[in-house]
Amino acid sequence: MTTPRTPLLLALLAALAPATHAAALPDTTQAKELAPVHVEGRTHDDRHGTAIDAYGNASLHDTPASVTVVARQQIDDRQIRSLSELAREDASLGDNYAPVGYYQDIAIRGYPLDLATGLRFNNLTLAGEQRIALEDKQQVEILKGLAGLQTGVMEPGGVVNFVSKRPADVREVTLGTDSHGSRYAALDVGGWLTPDFGVRANLAWEDTHAYVQHADGRRNFYALAAGWHITPNATLELDSDYQASAQRSVSGYQLLGGDTLPEHADPARMLGFEPWQQPVSIHSANTSARLSYALSDDWRLRLAAGHSRSVIDDNVAFAYGCFYSPACASGEPGNYFAPNGDYDVYDYRSPDDTRIDDEARATLEGRFDTGAVSQQLTLGASAFRRLNDQHADVYDYVGTANIAERDPPYFAPSPNQPGPAVRRLTSWQRSLFALDRLHLGEQWQLVGGGRFVRLHERAYDDAGTPERDTRLSKALPQAAVLWQPNEALTAYLSYSEGLSLGMEAPYWTSNDGQMLAPRLSRQLEAGTKYAAGDALELSAALFRIRQPYQFAQPDDSAAGFTFVQHGEEVHTGLELDAHGRLADNLALTASASFLRARARDTGTAAYEGHQVVNVPRVRAALHADYRLPFAPRLSLLAGWRYASPNVATPDGRVRVPAYSVFDAGLRYKAEIRGHAFTARLSVDNLFNHFYWRDTGSSLGDSYLFPGAPRLARLSVSYAF
């Protein structure tokens, strides 16, 4: 798959260098009058000017929602390489089944993202079953809370939008390593080939020496962005990327007997490892095109289309449960590790697991006055298709091991082979949406709108036989009022509704495989945003989200549980955020989340009155950047992450302990022969503290993932 892409990228890179040098040399033979070029300047950390596409391209200050923007400088200074590492930047985010060596999921405001719709690339849906590369991203926008108007069917926690770098005159190479001996190289090069057409390429190669034994990996990444000012009124933006990665996936721990935390868990140990276990291979490609056309000074038409494809070759010697262990023969729950630490090992193979997301969107934006009221109107339509093709997988028990073993005994792999590929899912969402922003004088704004979505989804079994046909139509309203007594302060109150699909019953329940009804979510949020001068921004948001609760309910069925929808899951929280400069030499990014997440009216008393699983009541994140006054080229970086005790069972009996993790780093900037040079050293988990970072679930099963031990990364960047 890399063959047709690599030569094209190399040819473009070769073309960029002479074009850039030629533009820098004076033409001594003939003077030429060039067309005017419009240049826009932006600092590395320009968050205030960020426009949110979902709210009619309003600024952050005019957006009635809680939004976090992770700027390019944060990504570089923290040397962030994965979605799980990105989640450390904001206290409202956390891991939710994020294994090393596999694609990862996170939770926002305590709700896991739906990987089908929760991740976006330039505001177009991204297939979430891929390892997200960050080399070509200028910033990451995290819209917290219900976004039904913006995305249609989604989970209520929020969405993550990755914004790509745009064409610019840049040539920079980065080399890196870490304390385990990994090797990393990245190239960022671009330029304007003509006054109206520019390109930018980002390439990365990584040879990872993981902190988990047997989990070394590698990846190659290639991305190309282009911008074309077709006419003074029309601009076309194109983006395409491809990534190939291979790394063994690391199984998570589970509770012993369903009620005891494993003692002496080792984050460097690969549970279930077998020498025949192959790396998980993930090939992903994402392409988008966005056309903006100014119909007049007040009206603009935007057209956008995106294609996202991820192909996973899943190969895991998977550690799970204890159904075959003698230690579970006395009635211990089989979907957890045994009380003595035994666990079963499965040969799991699922080749060419293909996920495809296609989306097209048309939006008309305009402004007009009706008397004393100024209005900004957005009208649009979108179509979204998701396909999933899978082989009948191999998932066969091969032996039983114990968590005390450094490496489990050798077990022969299953002789069975995967079956033929079949279409497992076809999903269509067709939507109409509208948003109207009314300016009532200088201090008040009213925002109202909604999305009407029609969903048609068909699911098939391993033989390709239809087993579910879901059809529904739903209007999802959204409204907000904003008060801006002065330029620095915005206060808002908003209400929104969202729709998410029902969950599938786990195989160990009496209604194995049944898909429950879709869930309507409601959110009420109040917030403030304050710009303390040009350097520091403060924000706070108080919210309440309600969603029907779906869970495995204990009963007297043969399985002992039935997956049901009963009662509500209610998340009530307060978010605090500060970012900017406290002084000329001191920059700060800080956030805190206080979240009360409860299930109520479930009919199961043991599941109520306590925090729900994998939602700490308190999270905090702090990152400081201090430039030394006596050595202005050198900056000290420091970070702190905190999470309160985290529930690990639905009845709240088991909790993992609270943790505090400290990070540190250095950044050195200089010039070498007139070219910028930057060296960065970052140390994550400075004191090598053991902690459980995640008690989330996947397909109804609960897992425990330890946090990464101390890791030092060193990189140098040179603009040539």
HELIX and SHEET records of a PDB file:
HELIX    1   1 THR A    6  ALA A   24  1                                  19    
HELIX    2   2 ASP A   53  TYR A   55  5                                   3    
HELIX    3   3 LEU A   60  ASP A   62  5                                   3    
HELIX    4   4 ARG A   72  ARG A   78  1                                   7    
HELIX    5   5 LEU A   83  LEU A   86  1                                   4    
HELIX    6   6 ALA A   87  GLU A   89  5                                   3    
HELIX    7   7 GLY A  148  THR A  151  1                                   4    
HELIX    8   8 PRO A  326  CYS A  328  5                                   3    
HELIX    9   9 ALA A  605  TYR A  607  5                                   3    
SHEET    1   A 2 ALA A  51  ILE A  52  0                                        
SHEET    2   A 2 ALA A  58  SER A  59 -1                                        
SHEET    1   B 5 SER A  66  ALA A  71  0                                        
SHEET    2   B 5 LYS A 137  LYS A 144 -1                                        
SHEET    3   B 5 GLY A 158  SER A 164 -1                                        
SHEET    4   B 5 LEU A 119  PHE A 121  1                                        
SHEET    5   B 5 LEU A 124  THR A 125 -1                                        
SHEET    1   C 3 LEU A  93  ASP A  95  0                                        
SHEET    2   C 3 ILE A 106  ILE A 108 -1                                        
SHEET    3   C 3 TYR A 111  PRO A 112 -1                                        
SHEET    1   D23 VAL A 394  ASN A 402  0                                        
SHEET    2   D23 ASP A 342  THR A 370 -1                                        
SHEET    3   D23 TRP A 299  TYR A 320 -1                                        
SHEET    4   D23 VAL A 280  ALA A 294 -1                                        
SHEET    5   D23 ALA A 234  GLN A 247 -1                                        
SHEET    6   D23 GLY A 217  THR A 231 -1                                        
SHEET    7   D23 PHE A 197  THR A 208 -1                                        
SHEET    8   D23 ARG A 183  TRP A 192 -1                                        
SHEET    9   D23 VAL A 170  ASP A 178 -1                                        
SHEET   10   D23 LEU A 711  ALA A 719 -1                                        
SHEET   11   D23 HIS A 675  ASP A 684 -1                                        
SHEET   12   D23 TYR A 659  ILE A 672 -1                                        
SHEET   13   D23 LEU A 634  ALA A 643 -1                                        
SHEET   14   D23 VAL A 618  ARG A 627 -1                                        
SHEET   15   D23 LEU A 586  ARG A 600 -1                                        
SHEET   16   D23 PHE A 561  ALA A 583 -1                                        
SHEET   17   D23 LEU A 536  PRO A 554 -1                                        
SHEET   18   D23 ARG A 519  ALA A 532 -1                                        
SHEET   19   D23 LEU A 489  SER A 500 -1                                        
SHEET   20   D23 PRO A 466  TRP A 483 -1                                        
SHEET   21   D23 TRP A 444  TYR A 460 -1                                        
SHEET   22   D23 ALA A 421  LEU A 440 -1                                        
SHEET   23   D23 VAL A 373  HIS A 391 -1                                        
SHEET    1   E 2 ASN A 646  VAL A 647  0                                        
SHEET    2   E 2 ARG A 655  VAL A 656 -1                                        
SHEET    1   F 2 TRP A 692  ASP A 694  0                                        
SHEET    2   F 2 PHE A 705  PRO A 706 -1                                        
SHEET    1   G 2 SER A 697  SER A 698  0                                        
SHEET    2   G 2 ASP A 701  SER A 702 -1                                        
END                                                                             
